[in-house]
């Protein structure tokens, strides 16, 4: 290819690249847990989470070009389904789900995570939800 043609193609690429829209991840839900329930075959308990634990176990759902992701749980994929007043996000491999509902000026949620024969359920709130 001639030098002039290469320069012209390079110029076209420089002009075209900014025009290409790049899909970005979007925050869908950021919830703060208040209570954690833990259950196994021989025991179950509920505890109120401390301020530090609320930060540690915060729920984050993102919408990416590949679909919904459970960002606070190893970025696992999630399938979304609406049913009545509830929106469900389900992890396809059966490791857990999230249930969200509107309540006056906030959103309530339940996050259920299964690890082996033990489960953790978090109940919390969020200010916004944008599926």
C-alpha positions as CSV (number, residue, x, y, z in Angstrom):
1,X,0.0,0.0,0.0
2,X,1.3,3.5,-0.8
3,X,2.3,5.9,1.9
4,X,-0.5,8.4,1.0
5,X,-3.1,5.7,1.2
6,X,-1.8,4.5,4.6
7,X,-1.9,8.0,5.9
8,X,-5.5,8.4,4.6
9,X,-6.7,5.2,6.3
10,X,-5.0,6.1,9.5
11,X,-6.8,9.5,9.5
12,X,-10.1,7.7,8.8
13,X,-9.6,5.4,11.8
14,X,-8.7,8.4,14.1
15,X,-11.9,10.1,13.1
16,X,-14.1,6.9,13.3
17,X,-12.9,5.5,16.6
18,X,-14.5,8.2,18.8
19,X,-17.8,7.8,17.0
20,X,-18.0,4.1,17.9
21,X,-20.1,3.8,21.0
22,X,-18.6,1.6,23.7
23,X,-21.2,-0.1,25.9
24,X,-20.4,0.3,29.6
25,X,-21.5,-1.4,32.7
26,X,-24.4,0.3,34.5
27,X,-25.3,0.1,38.2
28,X,-28.7,-1.4,38.6
29,X,-29.0,-1.9,42.3
30,X,-26.8,-1.2,45.4
31,X,-28.4,-2.4,48.6
32,X,-27.4,-2.2,52.2
33,X,-28.1,-5.4,54.3
34,X,-29.5,-5.0,57.8
35,X,-30.1,-8.6,58.9
36,X,-28.3,-11.8,58.0
37,X,-29.9,-15.2,58.5
38,X,-27.8,-18.3,58.4
39,X,-29.1,-21.8,58.2
40,X,-27.8,-25.4,58.0
41,X,-29.2,-28.8,58.6
42,X,-28.7,-28.5,62.4
43,X,-28.9,-24.8,63.2
44,X,-30.3,-21.4,62.1
45,X,-29.9,-17.9,63.4
46,X,-30.5,-14.2,62.5
47,X,-28.2,-11.4,63.5
48,X,-28.4,-7.6,63.0
49,X,-25.3,-6.6,61.0
50,X,-22.8,-4.0,62.3
51,X,-21.9,-0.9,60.3
52,X,-18.7,-2.6,59.0
53,X,-20.6,-5.8,58.1
54,X,-23.2,-3.8,56.2
55,X,-20.4,-2.4,54.0
56,X,-18.8,-5.9,53.7
57,X,-22.0,-7.6,52.6
58,X,-23.4,-4.8,50.4
59,X,-25.4,-6.1,47.4
60,X,-24.4,-4.8,43.9
61,X,-26.0,-5.7,40.6
62,X,-24.6,-4.4,37.3
63,X,-26.0,-4.5,33.8
64,X,-23.2,-5.2,31.3
65,X,-23.2,-5.8,27.6
66,X,-23.3,-9.5,28.4
67,X,-26.3,-9.2,30.7
68,X,-27.0,-8.8,34.4
69,X,-24.1,-9.6,36.8
70,X,-24.0,-10.2,40.6
71,X,-21.0,-7.9,41.1
72,X,-20.8,-8.4,44.8
73,X,-20.7,-12.2,44.3
74,X,-17.8,-12.9,42.0
75,X,-19.5,-11.1,39.1
76,X,-21.8,-14.2,38.5
77,X,-24.4,-13.9,35.8
78,X,-28.0,-13.3,36.7
79,X,-31.3,-13.8,34.9
80,X,-34.0,-11.2,35.6
81,X,-37.7,-12.0,35.9
82,X,-40.6,-9.8,37.0
83,X,-43.5,-11.3,38.8
84,X,-46.2,-9.0,40.3
85,X,-44.6,-6.5,42.6
86,X,-41.3,-8.4,42.7
87,X,-38.3,-8.4,40.5
88,X,-36.2,-11.6,40.8
89,X,-32.6,-12.0,39.8
90,X,-31.6,-15.7,39.7
91,X,-28.1,-17.2,39.4
92,X,-28.4,-19.8,36.6
93,X,-26.3,-22.5,38.5
94,X,-28.6,-22.4,41.5
95,X,-26.2,-20.7,43.9
96,X,-28.7,-18.0,44.9
97,X,-31.2,-15.3,44.0
98,X,-32.2,-11.8,44.8
99,X,-35.8,-10.6,45.3
100,X,-36.6,-6.8,45.1
101,X,-39.8,-4.9,45.8
102,X,-40.8,-1.2,46.0
103,X,-41.9,0.0,49.4
104,X,-43.0,3.7,49.6
105,X,-39.8,5.7,49.2
106,X,-37.3,2.9,49.1
107,X,-36.7,-0.7,47.8
108,X,-36.6,-3.7,50.0
109,X,-34.6,-6.8,49.1
110,X,-33.8,-10.3,50.1
111,X,-30.5,-11.9,48.9
112,X,-30.3,-15.6,49.3
113,X,-26.9,-17.3,48.9
114,X,-26.3,-21.1,49.1
115,X,-22.9,-22.6,49.8
116,X,-22.8,-26.3,50.2
117,X,-25.4,-27.3,52.7
118,X,-25.5,-23.8,54.3
119,X,-27.5,-20.8,53.3
120,X,-27.2,-17.1,54.1
121,X,-30.1,-14.7,53.6
122,X,-29.6,-11.0,53.8
123,X,-32.5,-8.5,54.2
124,X,-31.9,-4.9,53.4
125,X,-32.8,-1.7,51.6
126,X,-31.8,0.5,48.7
127,X,-32.8,4.0,47.6
128,X,-32.9,3.3,43.8
129,X,-33.4,0.4,41.4
130,X,-32.9,0.8,37.6
131,X,-33.3,-2.5,35.8
